[in-house]
Amino acid sequence: MSRLSDMRTPLARAKGLGGLPDGAEHWTSERVSAVLLGPLSIWGVAQILRLAGRDREAILAWAGRVQNAAPLGLLIALTARHAQLGLEVVASDYSRGWRRVWLRLIIRLSTLLFVALGCASLARILMTRTTEAR
């Protein structure tokens, strides 16, 4: 279709050609998760460096304490959410129609699975450590 035969305004032609429908909310969520991930990532890297070279039991004992498991769970959830938001932007920018819908569904289900596995692992460590402490 040539530009001369298209009677729509430039705004009408541009609508629906990029970004997510809830763009402002999506953008804000990305920025909030990025700001929260900053200090949590620094904490995570510091803990990894501190635990380097320790055996499995020492690491499980570290993760079995609530003061370590809580920020670790938050780090898992926020990292997954931030990755989901970024991947959804890529999916919406580079796919159209039914592919976009399926990609976003796959991204959201994968994120949910990742967070569920991470939280279940932390819960198992916490329950195991609690029963051993008795």
Secondary structure, DSSP 8 states (H G I E B T S, - for coil): --TTT--S-HHHHHTTSSS-TTHHHHHHHHHHHHHHHHHHHHHHHHHHHHHTT--HHHHHHHHTSHHHHHHHHHHHHHHHHHHHHHHHHHHHHH--HHHHHHHHHHHHHHHHHHHHHHHHHHHHHHHHHHHHH-
